[in-house]
Amino acid sequence: MKFSIIKERKNPPDRRVVFPPAMCKEVEQKYPDASIEVESSDIRFFKDEQYAQEGFMPITDVTDCEVMLGVKEVPVDALIPNKKYFFFSHTIKKAPYNRKLLQAVLAKNIELYDHETITKPSGSRLIGFGRYAGIVGAYNGFIAYGKKYNLWNMPKAEHLSNLSEMKQELDKLELPAIKICLTGNGKVAHGAKEILDHLKIKEVTIEQYLNDSFSEAVYCKIDVLDYNKRKDGQVLDKYDFYNNAGEYESNFMRFAKVTNYFIAGHFYDNSAPFLFTREDCKSEDFNIKVVADVSCDIDGPVACTIRPSTIADPIYGYDPETESEIDFMDERAIVVMAVDNLPCELPKDASEGFGEMFLEHVIPAFYNGDKDGVLERAKMTTSDGKLTERYAYLQDYVDGKE
Ligand SMILES: NC(=O)c1ccc[n+]([C@@H]2O[C@H](COP(=O)([O-])OP(=O)(O)OC[C@H]3O[C@@H](n4cnc5c(N)ncnc54)[C@H](O)[C@@H]3O)[C@@H](O)[C@H]2O)c1
């Protein structure tokens, strides 16, 4: 099987890659029937020379490869017909701006495997960049906190060469006795937790967090049943929440009352209650001043996130009174960091982490007859231009009817 590491062509340029040079070698060593061709790229974090040094001389024509491995959406005119492609297509939730992409995939008889569709039978995802989103998001939140309170000046994550340099920067901080709340229990939340734990911030129980005062910075990590409660008072499990989110109301304000810095790392389903509303932000009980919204659902569950921000300009202020944007240094401002492509700020580590997951969970499926059904579950389109059964719900989207 011939795999190609394709060049990223989306704008703004994304420097990540599925397999860094050393990992290409590892794949070929573990799977002697696998061979990898690298498409030349001048924007990748890992330079063409680095691939060449590992024995992978980059080339410009990869049409003889069968499986194309990329990160971001491939522009329609760059899609090579009759191949298998792996990339984030952002089509499974029917994003209107990618309808043409899915139409082209079908027209070109491409088998599409979206990285988001690579899951366990339970549906939980096997691969992703979430860990690095959490890591960079928590770091960026500390940058924002330092700016807002004139406490420190940290370099942007994108200017650091790797996670270890990021940790060195964090080691310089002298944290005040603040309370930090972190939501979620997936890859993002665990990535953010790595940063809090690296800073040796004490993790406390919900009871302690809500009721006690501390002389040092503390954090509390909460999940859906901590920040939501059933309207009828019953206490059931998180699966009840996942299936019946409409039966719940937010119970987040008790955290907002005591929190200085909030890191949003949860997954939000549209039928769930907002964590806090614009009205909640106006309340005297709302004390959050800095929000690192990694979840980044716009104008939704974290009401002060009124737009995504960018790596170039990551922080803005939200004025609860006017419900609009203001200078983040304004006294009234809740500081919001809502960059929606955080892992791009740490392309080396993010690529290495992603490559490890891809090697562990996806590559074996090509050589073991897909015994765990990973490829079968992930396959969205067939080589004769049809949606697979699992993704047949996208037909109306493809047809332009919704
Ligand atoms: N800002 C960025 O750059 C960036 C990057 C990656 C991910 N994200 C976002 O961060 C969020 C979390 O991503 P992740 O990688 O941690 O996801 P994940 O798949 O690793 O974890 C999701 C968690 O949510 C739980 N969950 C499942 N269904 C749920 C439901 N209906 N309601 C609430 N929770 C549910 C799961 O049990 C799991 O613990 C997502 O919204 C994702 O889009 C943002």
The ligand as a Tripos MOL2 file, in Angstrom:
@<TRIPOS>MOLECULE
LIG
   44    48     1     0     0
SMALL
NO_CHARGES

@<TRIPOS>ATOM
      1 N1        -10.4860   25.6940   19.6300 N.am      1 LIG1
      2 C1         -9.8870   24.6910   19.0040 C.2       1 LIG1
      3 O1         -8.8770   24.8630   18.3200 O.2       1 LIG1
      4 C2        -10.4230   23.2990   19.1760 C.ar      1 LIG1
      5 C3         -9.6570   22.1870   18.7710 C.ar      1 LIG1
      6 C4        -10.1220   20.9030   19.0050 C.ar      1 LIG1
      7 C5        -11.3890   20.7280   19.5790 C.ar      1 LIG1
      8 N2        -12.1450   21.8210   19.9010 N.ar      1 LIG1
      9 C6        -13.4940   21.6620   20.4980 C.3       1 LIG1
     10 O2        -13.3880   21.2730   21.8500 O.3       1 LIG1
     11 C7        -14.5140   20.4850   22.2170 C.3       1 LIG1
     12 C8        -14.0670   19.2260   22.9520 C.3       1 LIG1
     13 O3        -13.2640   18.4310   22.0740 O.3       1 LIG1
     14 P1        -12.5390   17.0980   22.5500 P.3       1 LIG1
     15 O4        -11.4680   16.7950   21.5630 O.co2     1 LIG1
     16 O5        -12.1870   17.1890   23.9890 O.co2     1 LIG1
     17 O6        -13.6640   16.0320   22.3770 O.3       1 LIG1
     18 P2        -13.6190   14.5070   22.8410 P.3       1 LIG1
     19 O7        -14.3460   13.7530   21.7880 O.co2     1 LIG1
     20 O8        -12.2520   14.0810   23.2300 O.co2     1 LIG1
     21 O9        -14.4470   14.5460   24.1980 O.3       1 LIG1
     22 C9        -15.7590   14.8770   24.2610 C.3       1 LIG1
     23 C10       -16.2470   14.6190   25.6680 C.3       1 LIG1
     24 O10       -17.6090   14.9720   25.6880 O.3       1 LIG1
     25 C11       -18.3730   13.8870   26.1960 C.3       1 LIG1
     26 N3        -19.6460   13.9160   25.4860 N.ar      1 LIG1
     27 C12       -20.0870   13.0850   24.5370 C.ar      1 LIG1
     28 N4        -21.3310   13.4330   24.1450 N.ar      1 LIG1
     29 C13       -21.6490   14.5140   24.8650 C.ar      1 LIG1
     30 C14       -22.7890   15.3380   24.9060 C.ar      1 LIG1
     31 N5        -23.8630   15.1100   24.1460 N.pl3     1 LIG1
     32 N6        -22.7400   16.4030   25.7200 N.ar      1 LIG1
     33 C15       -21.6530   16.6640   26.4870 C.ar      1 LIG1
     34 N7        -20.5600   15.8930   26.5030 N.ar      1 LIG1
     35 C16       -20.5690   14.8420   25.7000 C.ar      1 LIG1
     36 C17       -17.5650   12.6550   25.9420 C.3       1 LIG1
     37 O11       -17.8960   11.6700   26.8830 O.3       1 LIG1
     38 C18       -16.1460   13.1790   26.1180 C.3       1 LIG1
     39 O12       -15.7820   13.1480   27.4760 O.3       1 LIG1
     40 C19       -15.2730   20.2060   20.9200 C.3       1 LIG1
     41 O13       -16.3750   21.0710   20.8710 O.3       1 LIG1
     42 C20       -14.2860   20.5640   19.8390 C.3       1 LIG1
     43 O14       -14.9350   21.0500   18.6620 O.3       1 LIG1
     44 C21       -11.6740   23.0850   19.7310 C.ar      1 LIG1
@<TRIPOS>BOND
     1     1     2 1
     2     2     3 2
     3     2     4 1
     4     4     5 ar
     5     4    44 ar
     6     5     6 ar
     7     6     7 ar
     8     7     8 ar
     9     8     9 1
    10     8    44 ar
    11     9    10 1
    12     9    42 1
    13    10    11 1
    14    11    12 1
    15    11    40 1
    16    12    13 1
    17    13    14 1
    18    14    15 2
    19    14    16 1
    20    14    17 1
    21    17    18 1
    22    18    19 2
    23    18    20 1
    24    18    21 1
    25    21    22 1
    26    22    23 1
    27    23    24 1
    28    23    38 1
    29    24    25 1
    30    25    26 1
    31    25    36 1
    32    26    27 ar
    33    26    35 ar
    34    27    28 ar
    35    28    29 ar
    36    29    30 ar
    37    29    35 ar
    38    30    31 1
    39    30    32 ar
    40    32    33 ar
    41    33    34 ar
    42    34    35 ar
    43    36    37 1
    44    36    38 1
    45    38    39 1
    46    40    41 1
    47    40    42 1
    48    42    43 1
@<TRIPOS>SUBSTRUCTURE
     1 LIG1         1 GROUP 0 **** ****
